[in-house]
Amino acid sequence: MEISKYLHPEATILQMDGGNSEDVIRGLGDKLFSLGHVKDDFVDATLQREANMPTGLPLEGSINAAIPHVDIEFVNSPALGLATLKEPVTFYNMVETETEVPVRLVIMLALDQPKSQVEMLRSVAQVLQNTALVNQLMEATSFEEVISALK
Amino acid sequence: MTNGPKRILVACGTAIATSTVVAQAIIEAMKEKGIEVTTRQCKATEVSTLVKEGFDLVVTTTPVPDDLGVPVIQTLAFLTGMGKEEAIEEIAQALQT
């Protein structure tokens, strides 16, 4: 799947233990920053956006996801960060912004141009809609397992 | 009633990520139903202004004002897959009235 091209071992945090939604966003965002994909204010801007316009998504199976992201001006080049969490952290629902969503899969999107990453976004949505694949990702303990699940 | 493709304003938080997925999915789903549509993506904060340019429907993944004067469908179905058939039906219905 297209999504694999944008993932990095450094920005893939598997079976994260403890923390809250801010820790996950900081964890992934800092990695994308060290990789040069995003600017230094990306993390703060993403946190702020998450507070105003949350990205939590209740999914079909038992695992829910969040797709934190922010305006293109904070991004240098497109990339994805991925985190799986042992215990759910609280995000808020994208449509019902007062409703809590217990999230165990976080896919952080760093996008640099509107419409330029359509295929990548489409494959992110395909992952979210595929319960079996989400479960596979949740069980992965290495970057290689993530990539092979996404093949 | 105007002729030509129906115009759908697709709103999300940043007008980059979510609305891209949603707009693509709507175009494909409506094509299968034989309904020709064009979409324009925007931020939720731009909806009130842009809708005045003449749209038949607003589809949004984030809350927008409810006094827009055109039908508004709020749905995450094109991202999560849940309730997708229903959302497609709802959109088709809204465009045909």
gemmi code that builds the backbone of each chain (N, CA, C; Angstrom):
import gemmi

chains = {
    "A": [
        ("MET", (0.838, -1.203, 0.000), (0.000, 0.000, 0.000), (0.873, 1.253, 0.000)),
        ("GLU", (0.324, 2.273, -0.563), (1.001, 3.567, -0.681), (1.513, 4.098, 0.668)),
        ("ILE", (0.784, 3.782, 1.712), (1.086, 4.298, 3.040), (2.502, 3.925, 3.501)),
        ("SER", (2.997, 2.740, 3.117), (4.317, 2.262, 3.568), (5.437, 3.215, 3.187)),
        ("LYS", (5.300, 3.820, 2.020), (6.346, 4.715, 1.505), (6.617, 5.898, 2.418)),
        ("TYR", (5.597, 6.277, 3.201), (5.702, 7.495, 4.004), (6.039, 7.221, 5.464)),
        ("LEU", (6.146, 5.930, 5.813), (6.456, 5.575, 7.197), (7.965, 5.462, 7.393)),
        ("HIS", (8.404, 5.699, 8.621), (9.819, 5.578, 8.961), (9.933, 4.740, 10.221)),
        ("PRO", (10.976, 3.905, 10.313), (11.164, 3.165, 11.565), (11.260, 4.120, 12.754)),
        ("GLU", (11.942, 5.264, 12.553), (12.135, 6.220, 13.658), (10.818, 6.843, 14.108)),
        ("ALA", (9.894, 7.005, 13.192), (8.623, 7.654, 13.530), (7.489, 6.637, 13.651)),
        ("THR", (7.848, 5.425, 14.005), (6.855, 4.381, 14.260), (7.067, 3.903, 15.690)),
        ("ILE", (6.096, 4.167, 16.546), (6.223, 3.822, 17.961), (5.223, 2.701, 18.248)),
        ("LEU", (5.742, 1.518, 18.555), (4.855, 0.367, 18.714), (4.690, -0.015, 20.175)),
        ("GLN", (3.456, -0.390, 20.505), (3.135, -0.873, 21.863), (3.543, 0.148, 22.919)),
        ("MET", (3.287, 1.410, 22.631), (3.627, 2.471, 23.580), (2.861, 2.242, 24.888)),
        ("ASP", (3.572, 2.435, 25.984), (3.013, 2.118, 27.290), (2.926, 3.401, 28.112)),
        ("GLY", (1.728, 3.771, 28.497), (1.575, 4.953, 29.340), (1.514, 6.243, 28.541)),
        ("GLY", (1.190, 7.333, 29.212), (1.113, 8.630, 28.540), (-0.303, 8.996, 28.157)),
        ("ASN", (-0.443, 10.187, 27.570), (-1.751, 10.659, 27.127), (-1.653, 11.071, 25.660)),
        ("SER", (-2.722, 11.659, 25.141), (-2.735, 11.982, 23.707), (-1.636, 12.990, 23.350)),
        ("GLU", (-1.365, 13.921, 24.276), (-0.309, 14.900, 24.006), (1.053, 14.210, 23.903)),
        ("ASP", (1.298, 13.239, 24.780), (2.570, 12.509, 24.728), (2.743, 11.797, 23.382)),
        ("VAL", (1.651, 11.234, 22.885), (1.730, 10.513, 21.607), (2.018, 11.498, 20.474)),
        ("ILE", (1.302, 12.627, 20.466), (1.503, 13.630, 19.419), (2.927, 14.189, 19.483)),
        ("ARG", (3.385, 14.473, 20.697), (4.764, 14.965, 20.859), (5.777, 13.918, 20.415)),
        ("GLY", (5.543, 12.673, 20.832), (6.460, 11.588, 20.491), (6.632, 11.467, 18.987)),
        ("LEU", (5.512, 11.400, 18.269), (5.573, 11.239, 16.813), (6.076, 12.510, 16.137)),
        ("GLY", (5.571, 13.659, 16.595), (5.929, 14.931, 15.970), (7.418, 15.238, 16.115)),
        ("ASP", (7.971, 14.950, 17.293), (9.404, 15.184, 17.501), (10.240, 14.337, 16.552)),
        ("LYS", (9.802, 13.094, 16.317), (10.537, 12.217, 15.394), (10.456, 12.768, 13.970)),
        ("LEU", (9.273, 13.200, 13.573), (9.134, 13.748, 12.213), (9.975, 15.005, 12.068)),
        ("PHE", (10.113, 15.749, 13.176), (10.964, 16.944, 13.153), (12.439, 16.556, 13.012)),
        ("SER", (12.888, 15.563, 13.791), (14.309, 15.165, 13.659), (14.604, 14.600, 12.283)),
        ("LEU", (13.589, 14.029, 11.648), (13.787, 13.508, 10.293), (13.743, 14.623, 9.242)),
        ("GLY", (13.380, 15.822, 9.683), (13.362, 16.962, 8.778), (12.064, 17.145, 8.011)),
        ("HIS", (11.051, 16.325, 8.304), (9.806, 16.403, 7.544), (8.923, 17.589, 7.953)),
        ("VAL", (9.079, 18.020, 9.215), (8.202, 19.102, 9.681), (9.023, 20.208, 10.351)),
        ("LYS", (8.386, 21.362, 10.497), (9.072, 22.509, 11.100), (8.991, 22.452, 12.619)),
        ("ASP", (9.775, 23.324, 13.271), (9.879, 23.183, 14.728), (8.578, 23.515, 15.463)),
        ("ASP", (7.676, 24.259, 14.812), (6.421, 24.556, 15.501), (5.290, 23.595, 15.123)),
        ("PHE", (5.625, 22.533, 14.394), (4.614, 21.552, 13.962), (3.887, 20.926, 15.149)),
        ("VAL", (4.657, 20.509, 16.161), (4.043, 19.804, 17.286), (3.068, 20.712, 18.024)),
        ("ASP", (3.498, 21.932, 18.330), (2.611, 22.853, 19.040), (1.363, 23.159, 18.220)),
        ("ALA", (1.567, 23.376, 16.921), (0.429, 23.686, 16.058), (-0.525, 22.497, 15.978)),
        ("THR", (0.024, 21.294, 15.933), (-0.820, 20.099, 15.864), (-1.617, 19.918, 17.153)),
        ("LEU", (-0.948, 20.168, 18.293), (-1.643, 20.064, 19.577), (-2.776, 21.079, 19.673)),
        ("GLN", (-2.494, 22.277, 19.197), (-3.503, 23.326, 19.250), (-4.701, 22.977, 18.362)),
        ("ARG", (-4.378, 22.486, 17.177), (-5.448, 22.109, 16.256), (-6.272, 20.951, 16.836)),
        ("GLU", (-5.571, 19.999, 17.471), (-6.276, 18.861, 18.052), (-7.247, 19.330, 19.139)),
        ("ALA", (-6.848, 20.362, 19.884), (-7.703, 20.879, 20.947), (-8.940, 21.568, 20.367)),
        ("ASN", (-8.776, 22.259, 19.233), (-9.912, 22.974, 18.627), (-10.727, 22.094, 17.693)),
        ("MET", (-10.023, 21.314, 16.894), (-10.681, 20.462, 15.909), (-10.109, 19.056, 16.022)),
        ("PRO", (-10.678, 18.269, 16.908), (-10.090, 16.962, 17.203), (-10.183, 15.996, 16.020)),
        ("THR", (-9.381, 14.926, 16.078), (-9.317, 13.996, 14.953), (-9.601, 12.543, 15.347)),
        ("GLY", (-10.261, 12.348, 16.491), (-10.579, 10.986, 16.911), (-11.648, 10.357, 16.034)),
        ("LEU", (-11.433, 9.079, 15.676), (-12.355, 8.378, 14.782), (-12.743, 7.022, 15.381)),
        ("PRO", (-14.012, 6.867, 15.759), (-14.455, 5.543, 16.204), (-14.486, 4.605, 15.002)),
        ("LEU", (-13.853, 3.443, 15.134), (-13.807, 2.493, 14.023), (-14.745, 1.309, 14.288)),
        ("GLU", (-14.859, 0.483, 13.265), (-15.782, -0.649, 13.314), (-15.437, -1.661, 14.412)),
        ("GLY", (-14.168, -1.992, 14.556), (-13.781, -3.003, 15.539), (-13.615, -2.412, 16.936)),
        ("SER", (-12.825, -3.058, 17.768), (-12.687, -2.611, 19.157), (-11.639, -1.501, 19.281)),
        ("ILE", (-10.820, -1.329, 18.248), (-9.758, -0.318, 18.277), (-10.239, 0.958, 17.597)),
        ("ASN", (-9.998, 2.108, 18.234), (-10.304, 3.388, 17.589), (-9.010, 4.108, 17.233)),
        ("ALA", (-9.139, 5.066, 16.312), (-7.934, 5.727, 15.803), (-8.057, 7.246, 15.915)),
        ("ALA", (-6.919, 7.911, 15.781), (-6.896, 9.364, 15.634), (-5.896, 9.689, 14.536)),
        ("ILE", (-6.171, 10.747, 13.789), (-5.262, 11.131, 12.699), (-4.843, 12.594, 12.858)),
        ("PRO", (-4.047, 12.893, 13.913), (-3.652, 14.287, 14.123), (-2.889, 14.852, 12.921)),
        ("HIS", (-3.213, 16.083, 12.558), (-2.511, 16.760, 11.466), (-2.786, 18.247, 11.556)),
        ("VAL", (-2.115, 19.013, 10.702), (-2.199, 20.464, 10.815), (-1.982, 21.076, 9.439)),
        ("ASP", (-2.083, 22.384, 9.348), (-1.935, 23.067, 8.062), (-0.576, 22.798, 7.405)),
        ("ILE", (-0.559, 22.900, 6.079), (0.634, 22.566, 5.302), (1.839, 23.462, 5.614)),
        ("GLU", (1.576, 24.656, 6.123), (2.689, 25.589, 6.355), (3.704, 25.070, 7.387)),
        ("PHE", (3.308, 24.069, 8.186), (4.204, 23.539, 9.212), (4.984, 22.320, 8.733)),
        ("VAL", (4.828, 21.992, 7.449), (5.401, 20.752, 6.930), (6.421, 21.047, 5.833)),
        ("ASN", (7.554, 20.325, 5.862), (8.561, 20.451, 4.801), (8.336, 19.441, 3.687)),
        ("SER", (8.093, 18.190, 4.060), (7.874, 17.147, 3.063), (6.966, 16.079, 3.668)),
        ("PRO", (6.187, 15.406, 2.831), (5.150, 14.518, 3.353), (5.708, 13.294, 4.069)),
        ("ALA", (5.046, 12.925, 5.151), (5.443, 11.749, 5.922), (4.295, 11.341, 6.837)),
        ("LEU", (4.401, 10.133, 7.357), (3.420, 9.666, 8.328), (4.151, 9.212, 9.591)),
        ("GLY", (3.532, 9.461, 10.731), (3.991, 8.861, 11.975), (2.930, 7.870, 12.419)),
        ("LEU", (3.354, 6.759, 12.986), (2.375, 5.764, 13.420), (2.684, 5.300, 14.835)),
        ("ALA", (1.671, 5.274, 15.692), (1.859, 4.770, 17.046), (0.744, 3.800, 17.405)),
        ("THR", (1.130, 2.686, 18.018), (0.133, 1.803, 18.621), (0.329, 1.863, 20.127)),
        ("LEU", (-0.786, 1.848, 20.858), (-0.728, 2.055, 22.300), (-1.270, 0.842, 23.032)),
        ("LYS", (-0.580, 0.460, 24.093), (-1.046, -0.689, 24.882), (-2.384, -0.386, 25.546)),
        ("GLU", (-2.493, 0.821, 26.087), (-3.738, 1.244, 26.727), (-4.286, 2.436, 25.961)),
        ("PRO", (-5.616, 2.548, 25.869), (-6.190, 3.674, 25.126), (-5.857, 5.035, 25.762)),
        ("VAL", (-5.653, 6.048, 24.908), (-5.571, 7.426, 25.393), (-6.791, 8.167, 24.847)),
        ("THR", (-7.143, 9.260, 25.516), (-8.372, 9.956, 25.154), (-8.137, 11.003, 24.073)),
        ("PHE", (-8.779, 10.805, 22.928), (-8.903, 11.857, 21.926), (-10.378, 12.252, 21.897)),
        ("TYR", (-10.712, 13.244, 21.089), (-12.116, 13.636, 20.973), (-12.591, 13.410, 19.540)),
        ("ASN", (-13.880, 13.122, 19.425), (-14.492, 12.769, 18.140), (-14.472, 13.943, 17.157)),
        ("MET", (-14.120, 13.645, 15.919), (-13.994, 14.685, 14.898), (-15.307, 15.424, 14.639)),
        ("VAL", (-16.412, 14.695, 14.633), (-17.714, 15.323, 14.377), (-18.366, 15.800, 15.669)),
        ("GLU", (-18.410, 14.901, 16.667), (-19.000, 15.277, 17.963), (-17.845, 15.618, 18.879)),
        ("THR", (-17.428, 16.881, 18.814), (-16.134, 17.239, 19.389), (-16.099, 17.206, 20.916)),
        ("GLU", (-17.273, 16.997, 21.548), (-17.298, 16.877, 23.004), (-17.194, 15.418, 23.438)),
        ("THR", (-17.310, 14.517, 22.470), (-17.362, 13.093, 22.798), (-15.959, 12.480, 22.834)),
        ("GLU", (-15.650, 11.808, 23.935), (-14.340, 11.176, 24.060), (-14.254, 9.918, 23.205)),
        ("VAL", (-13.081, 9.692, 22.628), (-12.820, 8.464, 21.885), (-11.564, 7.822, 22.485)),
        ("PRO", (-11.687, 6.618, 23.030), (-10.497, 5.920, 23.530), (-9.704, 5.351, 22.355)),
        ("VAL", (-8.504, 5.867, 22.167), (-7.748, 5.590, 20.935), (-6.515, 4.735, 21.216)),
        ("ARG", (-6.300, 3.726, 20.371), (-5.071, 2.925, 20.507), (-4.219, 2.928, 19.241)),
        ("LEU", (-4.729, 3.540, 18.180), (-3.948, 3.638, 16.936), (-3.897, 5.104, 16.513)),
        ("VAL", (-2.693, 5.650, 16.413), (-2.549, 7.050, 16.011), (-1.723, 7.114, 14.725)),
        ("ILE", (-2.304, 7.716, 13.700), (-1.563, 7.934, 12.455), (-1.457, 9.437, 12.250)),
        ("MET", (-0.245, 9.942, 12.413), (-0.029, 11.382, 12.283), (0.300, 11.703, 10.828)),
        ("LEU", (-0.413, 12.690, 10.282), (-0.242, 13.030, 8.870), (0.548, 14.319, 8.735)),
        ("ALA", (1.652, 14.271, 8.013), (2.374, 15.495, 7.658), (2.230, 15.659, 6.147)),
        ("LEU", (1.438, 16.641, 5.753), (1.119, 16.827, 4.334), (1.598, 18.197, 3.896)),
        ("ASP", (2.216, 18.260, 2.724), (2.794, 19.537, 2.326), (2.039, 20.245, 1.204)),
        ("GLN", (1.131, 19.542, 0.563), (0.380, 20.205, -0.511), (-1.024, 19.646, -0.576)),
        ("PRO", (-2.021, 20.536, -0.714), (-3.364, 20.009, -0.878), (-3.395, 19.119, -2.110)),
        ("LYS", (-4.073, 18.041, -2.008), (-4.337, 17.126, -3.119), (-3.117, 16.350, -3.608)),
        ("SER", (-1.910, 16.668, -3.114), (-0.754, 15.977, -3.667), (-0.608, 14.576, -3.099)),
        ("GLN", (-1.217, 14.329, -1.946), (-1.043, 13.021, -1.325), (-2.345, 12.235, -1.274)),
        ("VAL", (-3.104, 12.359, -2.359), (-4.418, 11.714, -2.396), (-4.312, 10.208, -2.171)),
        ("GLU", (-3.357, 9.581, -2.866), (-3.239, 8.128, -2.755), (-2.841, 7.701, -1.344)),
        ("MET", (-1.948, 8.467, -0.750), (-1.535, 8.170, 0.620), (-2.737, 8.291, 1.569)),
        ("LEU", (-3.504, 9.358, 1.411), (-4.660, 9.561, 2.277), (-5.704, 8.475, 2.064)),
        ("ARG", (-5.850, 8.101, 0.794), (-6.810, 7.063, 0.482), (-6.391, 5.750, 1.172)),
        ("SER", (-5.095, 5.471, 1.176), (-4.682, 4.216, 1.802), (-4.765, 4.294, 3.328)),
        ("VAL", (-4.611, 5.492, 3.899), (-4.849, 5.631, 5.337), (-6.303, 5.285, 5.648)),
        ("ALA", (-7.219, 5.814, 4.846), (-8.644, 5.516, 5.053), (-8.926, 4.022, 4.860)),
        ("GLN", (-8.239, 3.424, 3.883), (-8.426, 1.978, 3.666), (-7.987, 1.177, 4.891)),
        ("VAL", (-6.885, 1.598, 5.501), (-6.416, 0.918, 6.707), (-7.471, 1.039, 7.805)),
        ("LEU", (-7.966, 2.256, 8.022), (-8.926, 2.492, 9.098), (-10.204, 1.666, 8.906)),
        ("GLN", (-10.530, 1.398, 7.639), (-11.775, 0.677, 7.348), (-11.586, -0.834, 7.363)),
        ("ASN", (-10.366, -1.294, 7.590), (-10.054, -2.718, 7.534), (-9.722, -3.223, 8.945)),
        ("THR", (-10.738, -3.751, 9.625), (-10.576, -4.156, 11.029), (-9.465, -5.187, 11.206)),
        ("ALA", (-9.393, -6.151, 10.285), (-8.370, -7.188, 10.411), (-6.969, -6.578, 10.338)),
        ("LEU", (-6.811, -5.641, 9.429), (-5.510, -4.985, 9.271), (-5.168, -4.127, 10.498)),
        ("VAL", (-6.162, -3.416, 11.015), (-5.941, -2.621, 12.233), (-5.470, -3.547, 13.355)),
        ("ASN", (-6.132, -4.696, 13.497), (-5.735, -5.633, 14.545), (-4.316, -6.143, 14.335)),
        ("GLN", (-3.954, -6.389, 13.080), (-2.587, -6.822, 12.770), (-1.574, -5.767, 13.195)),
        ("LEU", (-1.892, -4.508, 12.875), (-0.989, -3.414, 13.247), (-0.830, -3.341, 14.757)),
        ("MET", (-1.933, -3.559, 15.471), (-1.895, -3.468, 16.928), (-0.979, -4.524, 17.527)),
        ("GLU", (-0.852, -5.656, 16.826), (-0.025, -6.746, 17.352), (1.437, -6.620, 16.952)),
        ("ALA", (1.727, -5.770, 15.984), (3.099, -5.670, 15.474), (4.057, -5.198, 16.564)),
        ("THR", (5.234, -5.826, 16.597), (6.248, -5.402, 17.564), (7.497, -4.864, 16.867)),
        ("SER", (7.495, -4.890, 15.523), (8.646, -4.331, 14.806), (8.152, -3.564, 13.573)),
        ("PHE", (8.993, -2.647, 13.115), (8.657, -1.866, 11.918), (8.424, -2.795, 10.727)),
        ("GLU", (9.227, -3.856, 10.643), (9.100, -4.810, 9.534), (7.711, -5.451, 9.536)),
        ("GLU", (7.229, -5.772, 10.732), (5.884, -6.375, 10.814), (4.812, -5.395, 10.350)),
        ("VAL", (5.012, -4.116, 10.674), (4.059, -3.094, 10.225), (4.053, -3.042, 8.707)),
        ("ILE", (5.229, -2.957, 8.119), (5.331, -2.854, 6.671), (4.760, -4.102, 5.992)),
        ("SER", (5.035, -5.259, 6.556), (4.541, -6.468, 5.908), (3.016, -6.571, 6.046)),
        ("ALA", (2.454, -6.090, 7.160), (0.989, -6.063, 7.299), (0.364, -5.144, 6.256)),
        ("LEU", (1.073, -4.092, 5.910), (0.524, -3.089, 4.985), (0.746, -3.448, 3.512)),
        ("LYS", (1.458, -4.532, 3.265), (1.708, -4.950, 1.875), (0.422, -5.342, 1.177)),
    ],
    "B": [
        ("MET", (-34.005, 24.916, -10.434), (-33.022, 23.822, -10.527), (-32.037, 24.105, -11.656)),
        ("THR", (-30.756, 24.070, -11.336), (-29.756, 24.320, -12.371), (-29.336, 23.017, -13.036)),
        ("ASN", (-28.948, 23.100, -14.290), (-28.468, 21.919, -14.983), (-26.988, 21.713, -14.713)),
        ("GLY", (-26.436, 20.641, -15.247), (-25.011, 20.379, -15.054), (-24.769, 19.654, -13.758)),
        ("PRO", (-23.484, 19.390, -13.488), (-23.142, 18.620, -12.295), (-23.568, 19.316, -11.011)),
        ("LYS", (-23.937, 18.512, -10.032), (-24.275, 19.056, -8.719), (-22.987, 19.489, -8.024)),
        ("ARG", (-23.088, 20.576, -7.282), (-21.891, 21.097, -6.624), (-21.924, 20.787, -5.125)),
        ("ILE", (-20.877, 20.133, -4.678), (-20.799, 19.761, -3.263), (-19.595, 20.449, -2.626)),
        ("LEU", (-19.869, 21.128, -1.522), (-18.792, 21.744, -0.750), (-18.391, 20.756, 0.346)),
        ("VAL", (-17.121, 20.338, 0.332), (-16.653, 19.336, 1.288), (-15.749, 20.023, 2.307)),
        ("ALA", (-16.186, 20.006, 3.565), (-15.455, 20.742, 4.592), (-14.800, 19.820, 5.601)),
        ("CYS", (-13.630, 20.232, 6.067), (-12.978, 19.558, 7.205), (-12.148, 20.602, 7.917)),
        ("GLY", (-11.309, 20.187, 8.830), (-10.554, 21.142, 9.636), (-9.557, 21.960, 8.848)),
        ("THR", (-8.759, 21.294, 8.022), (-7.655, 21.982, 7.347), (-7.822, 22.089, 5.844)),
        ("ALA", (-8.845, 21.409, 5.305), (-9.069, 21.381, 3.852), (-7.961, 20.650, 3.107)),
        ("ILE", (-7.200, 19.828, 3.802), (-6.129, 19.087, 3.133), (-6.369, 17.589, 3.209)),
        ("ALA", (-6.457, 17.091, 4.425), (-6.420, 15.646, 4.591), (-7.790, 15.001, 4.454)),
        ("THR", (-8.621, 15.271, 5.444), (-9.892, 14.578, 5.518), (-10.780, 14.856, 4.312)),
        ("SER", (-10.881, 16.130, 3.933), (-11.797, 16.464, 2.843), (-11.319, 15.895, 1.514)),
        ("THR", (-10.016, 15.642, 1.378), (-9.496, 15.024, 0.156), (-10.046, 13.608, 0.004)),
        ("VAL", (-9.980, 12.865, 1.106), (-10.502, 11.498, 1.107), (-12.008, 11.506, 0.843)),
        ("VAL", (-12.698, 12.396, 1.548), (-14.149, 12.439, 1.449), (-14.585, 12.851, 0.037)),
        ("ALA", (-13.946, 13.871, -0.520), (-14.322, 14.352, -1.854), (-14.135, 13.250, -2.900)),
        ("GLN", (-12.996, 12.569, -2.847), (-12.741, 11.463, -3.782), (-13.817, 10.393, -3.672)),
        ("ALA", (-14.109, 10.019, -2.430), (-15.076, 8.941, -2.189), (-16.467, 9.331, -2.695)),
        ("ILE", (-16.831, 10.589, -2.489), (-18.159, 11.035, -2.941), (-18.238, 11.005, -4.464)),
        ("ILE", (-17.202, 11.510, -5.119), (-17.205, 11.544, -6.582), (-17.370, 10.129, -7.133)),
        ("GLU", (-16.609, 9.183, -6.567), (-16.698, 7.798, -7.042), (-18.068, 7.187, -6.773)),
        ("ALA", (-18.557, 7.394, -5.552), (-19.845, 6.790, -5.182), (-20.985, 7.353, -6.027)),
        ("MET", (-20.954, 8.656, -6.296), (-22.028, 9.276, -7.073), (-21.933, 8.872, -8.542)),
        ("LYS", (-20.702, 8.677, -9.014), (-20.510, 8.231, -10.387), (-21.184, 6.870, -10.590)),
        ("GLU", (-21.006, 5.992, -9.593), (-21.638, 4.671, -9.662), (-23.151, 4.776, -9.716)),
        ("LYS", (-23.680, 5.824, -9.131), (-25.127, 6.023, -9.125), (-25.581, 6.846, -10.325)),
        ("GLY", (-24.630, 7.223, -11.157), (-24.977, 7.999, -12.339), (-25.249, 9.471, -12.049)),
        ("ILE", (-24.760, 9.937, -10.891), (-24.952, 11.349, -10.550), (-23.612, 12.066, -10.726)),
        ("GLU", (-23.622, 13.058, -11.586), (-22.379, 13.792, -11.824), (-22.233, 14.908, -10.789)),
        ("VAL", (-21.082, 14.933, -10.125), (-20.874, 15.978, -9.118), (-19.501, 16.627, -9.288)),
        ("THR", (-19.411, 17.869, -8.861), (-18.101, 18.479, -8.693), (-17.966, 18.825, -7.206)),
        ("THR", (-16.742, 18.791, -6.713), (-16.550, 19.100, -5.301), (-15.550, 20.230, -5.155)),
        ("ARG", (-15.721, 20.937, -4.066), (-14.709, 21.918, -3.687), (-14.417, 21.710, -2.212)),
        ("GLN", (-13.141, 21.670, -1.866), (-12.763, 21.458, -0.473), (-12.548, 22.789, 0.234)),
        ("CYS", (-12.918, 22.826, 1.481), (-12.647, 24.040, 2.251), (-12.515, 23.713, 3.724)),
        ("LYS", (-12.034, 24.690, 4.474), (-11.980, 24.568, 5.928), (-13.366, 24.834, 6.491)),
        ("ALA", (-13.631, 24.236, 7.638), (-14.932, 24.433, 8.274), (-15.221, 25.922, 8.480)),
        ("THR", (-14.166, 26.688, 8.764), (-14.344, 28.111, 9.033), (-14.709, 28.908, 7.771)),
        ("GLU", (-14.502, 28.298, 6.591), (-14.783, 29.011, 5.336), (-16.165, 28.689, 4.763)),
        ("VAL", (-16.839, 27.714, 5.367), (-18.092, 27.215, 4.794), (-19.133, 28.321, 4.618)),
        ("SER", (-19.336, 29.100, 5.672), (-20.400, 30.108, 5.637), (-20.226, 31.068, 4.471)),
        ("THR", (-18.990, 31.453, 4.169), (-18.712, 32.373, 3.074), (-18.827, 31.682, 1.727)),
        ("LEU", (-18.187, 30.524, 1.599), (-18.127, 29.846, 0.304), (-19.474, 29.322, -0.165)),
        ("VAL", (-20.306, 28.932, 0.769), (-21.576, 28.312, 0.398), (-22.433, 29.283, -0.419)),
        ("LYS", (-22.164, 30.559, -0.259), (-22.928, 31.579, -0.994), (-22.610, 31.565, -2.480)),
        ("GLU", (-21.499, 30.927, -2.847), (-21.151, 30.843, -4.268), (-22.042, 29.868, -5.029)),
        ("GLY", (-22.905, 29.185, -4.304), (-23.875, 28.319, -4.970), (-23.501, 26.853, -4.934)),
        ("PHE", (-23.864, 26.188, -3.854), (-23.643, 24.745, -3.753), (-24.979, 24.063, -3.479)),
        ("ASP", (-25.069, 22.800, -3.916), (-26.296, 22.045, -3.695), (-26.284, 21.338, -2.346)),
        ("LEU", (-25.083, 21.145, -1.804), (-24.971, 20.329, -0.598), (-23.629, 20.602, 0.077)),
        ("VAL", (-23.640, 20.532, 1.413), (-22.384, 20.592, 2.165), (-22.178, 19.240, 2.847)),
        ("VAL", (-21.017, 18.635, 2.640), (-20.665, 17.420, 3.379), (-19.462, 17.769, 4.237)),
        ("THR", (-19.559, 17.472, 5.538), (-18.505, 17.915, 6.439), (-18.116, 16.841, 7.442)),
        ("THR", (-16.857, 16.824, 7.842), (-16.401, 15.906, 8.886), (-16.194, 16.640, 10.206)),
        ("THR", (-16.369, 17.948, 10.186), (-16.267, 18.715, 11.430), (-17.514, 19.587, 11.560)),
        ("PRO", (-17.839, 20.000, 12.772), (-19.049, 20.798, 12.940), (-19.007, 22.094, 12.120)),
        ("VAL", (-20.129, 22.435, 11.490), (-20.272, 23.700, 10.762), (-21.593, 24.337, 11.208)),
        ("PRO", (-21.773, 25.635, 10.965), (-23.039, 26.271, 11.344), (-24.220, 25.560, 10.673)),
        ("ASP", (-25.390, 25.581, 11.324), (-26.521, 24.850, 10.753), (-27.494, 25.753, 9.993)),
        ("ASP", (-27.118, 27.019, 9.805), (-28.014, 27.928, 9.094), (-27.438, 28.306, 7.729)),
        ("LEU", (-26.964, 27.308, 7.003), (-26.261, 27.582, 5.745), (-27.209, 27.744, 4.554)),
        ("GLY", (-28.440, 27.304, 4.714), (-29.395, 27.458, 3.616), (-29.347, 26.346, 2.590)),
        ("VAL", (-28.452, 25.393, 2.741), (-28.427, 24.196, 1.894), (-28.333, 22.987, 2.828)),
        ("PRO", (-28.695, 21.794, 2.317), (-28.586, 20.609, 3.170), (-27.144, 20.382, 3.623)),
        ("VAL", (-26.982, 19.957, 4.872), (-25.656, 19.669, 5.418), (-25.634, 18.224, 5.909)),
        ("ILE", (-24.646, 17.467, 5.473), (-24.483, 16.099, 5.960), (-23.150, 16.005, 6.685)),
        ("GLN", (-23.234, 15.689, 7.981), (-22.024, 15.502, 8.796), (-21.736, 14.027, 8.880)),
        ("THR", (-20.592, 13.587, 8.418), (-20.331, 12.147, 8.454), (-18.844, 11.822, 8.485)),
        ("LEU", (-18.522, 10.760, 9.210), (-17.153, 10.240, 9.199), (-17.082, 8.957, 8.371)),
        ("ALA", (-18.203, 8.614, 7.735), (-18.329, 7.308, 7.075), (-17.254, 7.069, 6.016)),
        ("PHE", (-16.843, 8.127, 5.317), (-15.867, 7.928, 4.237), (-14.452, 7.727, 4.767)),
        ("LEU", (-14.274, 8.016, 6.054), (-12.984, 7.746, 6.693), (-12.995, 6.397, 7.391)),
        ("THR", (-14.070, 6.141, 8.130), (-14.092, 4.958, 8.987), (-14.807, 3.778, 8.342)),
        ("GLY", (-15.570, 4.019, 7.292), (-16.312, 2.941, 6.652), (-17.653, 2.658, 7.310)),
        ("MET", (-17.827, 3.135, 8.525), (-19.075, 2.829, 9.230), (-20.213, 3.710, 8.718)),
        ("GLY", (-21.299, 3.043, 8.297), (-22.458, 3.779, 7.803), (-22.229, 4.386, 6.432)),
        ("LYS", (-21.315, 3.825, 5.663), (-20.956, 4.399, 4.362), (-22.115, 4.315, 3.365)),
        ("GLU", (-22.764, 3.137, 3.300), (-23.889, 2.992, 2.368), (-24.976, 4.013, 2.677)),
        ("GLU", (-25.265, 4.160, 3.967), (-26.303, 5.112, 4.387), (-25.908, 6.541, 3.993)),
        ("ALA", (-24.643, 6.873, 4.197), (-24.175, 8.223, 3.866), (-24.290, 8.481, 2.363)),
        ("ILE", (-23.943, 7.468, 1.571), (-24.025, 7.610, 0.111), (-25.486, 7.831, -0.305)),
        ("GLU", (-26.386, 7.043, 0.292), (-27.819, 7.199, 0.007), (-28.302, 8.601, 0.377)),
        ("GLU", (-27.865, 9.048, 1.544), (-28.295, 10.353, 2.050), (-27.828, 11.474, 1.102)),
        ("ILE", (-26.602, 11.336, 0.610), (-26.070, 12.339, -0.304), (-26.841, 12.317, -1.621)),
        ("ALA", (-27.066, 11.103, -2.139), (-27.803, 10.972, -3.404), (-29.191, 11.583, -3.270)),
        ("GLN", (-29.864, 11.280, -2.153), (-31.195, 11.829, -1.881), (-31.167, 13.355, -1.868)),
        ("ALA", (-30.203, 13.887, -1.144), (-30.117, 15.340, -0.988), (-29.883, 16.018, -2.337)),
        ("LEU", (-29.177, 15.351, -3.234), (-28.889, 15.949, -4.533), (-30.063, 15.844, -5.490)),
        ("GLN", (-30.943, 14.889, -5.217), (-32.044, 14.670, -6.146), (-33.284, 15.461, -5.791)),
        ("THR", (-33.294, 16.070, -4.619), (-34.485, 16.830, -4.243), (-34.379, 18.263, -4.731)),
    ],
}
model = gemmi.Model(1)
for chain_id, residues in chains.items():
    chain = gemmi.Chain(chain_id)
    for i, (resn, *xyz) in enumerate(residues, 1):
        res = gemmi.Residue()
        res.name, res.seqid = resn, gemmi.SeqId(i, " ")
        for name, pos in zip(("N", "CA", "C"), xyz):
            atom = gemmi.Atom()
            atom.name, atom.element = name, gemmi.Element(name[0])
            atom.pos, atom.b_iso = gemmi.Position(*pos), 0.0
            res.add_atom(atom)
        chain.add_residue(res)
    model.add_chain(chain)
structure = gemmi.Structure()
structure.add_model(model)
structure.setup_entities()
